[in-house]
Amino acid sequence: MDKVKVYLLIKSKAAIDVRSNIYIKDIGEVYCNDKTIKSKIENISIYKTKTEEDWMSISSINIVEKLVDKHPNLDIEVLGSTDVLIEIKTQVEGNKFFQFIKVVAIFILLFFGSGITIMNFHTDVEMDKSIEILYHALSGEKVSNPLAFTVPYSFGIGLGVIIFFNRLMTNNMRRKKEPGPMEIELYNYDREMEDYILNDINKSNKE
């Protein structure tokens, strides 16, 4: 009997609820000319998650072994990641009011924290004296705290931060879809954290 060619594109990460079966469709995409076999493969359960939140990994070798045990006539070609990082967590819908309070609290914390940071920086570099010297050089007058410079400078700091982090102030769709600096930092943090967890799990499994 001729073997059926199956392509399996494995994800790098998947989030599964506690006490749930992990199906092939949860951790990857299946391509096969035979739609019936494709559906059967997608609904094959390969593992059952723990009863508490945790991390685990599944290697592509283990996935292929599970598939071959149930369908020996498959010719499987694996694409994508060699290991899937499984985040086992409780799928609980958050309280919208609590989420709103949390967002407001974070906004207040970041607003005042960044404000204090900017003020401390300006104190360290004696920005007030620099502005007075610059004003004197341009106007010929010695003025303490020249509002003609300090007010536009203060607004300029806020405007510069908005322009730097915001992608809404442009009509260019490509620019709107580009991630901001904070989004890139969060993405890099998540990726490095997941790589560390996966390496730690794999190291523990070998011991």
N, C-alpha and C positions, 0 to 999 in steps of 0.2 A: 504494500500500500504506500502510495506516495505521501510524503510528509507535507503538511500545510505550512506555508511560510507566514510567519507572524513577526511583526516589528513592534518592539516594546520600548517606548520612550519614557524613561524613569525620571521623576522629579527629584530635585535636590532636597526638598522639605515638604512635609505634609502635617496638618493639624487634625488630630482625631480625638473624638470624645472618649472619656473613660468608659470602661466596660463595653467597648464596641469592637466589632469585627473590622479588620483592615482588609479591604478588597483591593484588587488590582487597579480598579478605576480610581481609587483614592490616592494611589502613589504613582500613577503613570497613565500614559495614553497608549491605546492598542490600535494597530492597523492590521487589517486582514481582509483579503478579498471575500472571504466567506463571512457574511454578516452574522450568521448563527454562531459560528465558532468565536467570533469577536465578542459577541454578547456574553457567551459562556465564560470566556477568559476574564472579561471585565468584572464579572460577579463571583469570581473565585476568592474565597476568604483564605488569607495566608497566615494571619496572626490575630490574636485577640488582645486588646490593650489591658493594662493593669487597672486595678480598682482605685488608684490614686494618680494624681498628676505627676508626670515624670517625663523623661526623655528616653528615647531608644533609637536604635538604627537597624536597618534591614539592608543587607548587601544584595547586589544584583544576582549573585550566585545562588543565594537562598531563594530568591524569587523564582529563578529559572527552575530550580529543583522542585519547588512546589508545583509549578506548571507542568513539568514533564511527568511528575508522579500521577497527575490526574489526566493528562493528555499526552501520552508517549509519542503520538504521531505528529507533534509540532516541531517545526524547524524555527527556533526562536533567535532573532537577532536583537541584541540589547543596545539601545542608544541612550544618550544622556548621562546621568550621574551613575557612578558605581555603587554609591551608598545613598539610602534615603534616611534623612533625619526626621524622626517622628516626634512631634510635640503632643504629648497626651495631656489634654486639658479639658476642664468642664466647660461645656458650651452654655453659658448662662447669659441671658439678656440683661444688660446693665440698666440700672435705674436712671432714667433720663434726667431727673432733678439732681441726683447725686453727680452725674456726669457734668451737668451745667455748673454746679458748685465747684467741682474739681477744676474745670477749665478756667473759671473766674479766679480761683485761688492761685493757679499756676500763672495766669496773666499778671496778677498783682505782684506776685513774687518776682517774676522776670522783669516787670516794668521798673520796680524800685531797685532790684538788684543791679540791673544794667545801668540805671541812673547813678547809683552810688559808685559803680565801677568807673563810669565816665568821669565823674567828679574827682575821684581819687587819682585817676590818670592825669587830669588837668592840673591837679595840685602838685603832683610829683614833677611834672615838666614845667611848672610855673607858667601856664598858658596865659594867665591874666597879665603878667609882665610882658610876655611876648606880644600880646595884642596892643598893650599901651605903647611899646616901642614901635610897632608897626604903624600905629595911628600917628605917633609923633613924627615918624619919618615921612609920612604922606601929607600930613596937614600942617606940620610945624608947631603944633600945640601939644603941651603936656597935660593930658587929662587922665584922671584915675577912673577906670572902668568906662571907657568910651562906648556908649550905647550904640553909636552908629556902626560899630564893628561887632560888639558882643551879641546884639539881638539877631542880626542876620546870620552870625556864626552858629548861634544856638539852633535857629530854625534849619540851618544847613545840615547840621548833624542829624536831626530827625529825618529830614527829607532824604539825605544820603542813605540812611539805614533802610527807609521804605523802598527806595529805588533798588538798592542792592539785593534785598530779600524778596521783593515783590515781583511777580510775573504778570500781574493784571494790568499794569500801566503800559500795555503795548497792544497793537492790533495784529501783530504777527503771531499766527497760530503756532508756529514752530517754537517761538520764544516762550509762549504760554505753557507749552508742554515740557519745556526744559525744567529739570529739578533745581531747586534753590540750594544754597550752600548748606543749610540745616538739613534738608532732605538727603543730601549726599552724605553728610556726616552720620546721620541716623542709619542710612543704608549700609555704610561701611562698618558701623558698630554692630549691626545685626548680623552681617556676613561674618565678621571676625568672631563674634560670640558663637554662632552656629558652627563654624569651622573648629573652634576650640572644643565645644561640647562633643562634636562628632569624633574628633581625634581622641578625646578622653574616653569616650564609650568604647571605641575600637581598641584602645590600649588596655582598658579593663577586661575586655573579652578575651584578649590574648594571654592575659596573666592567669 
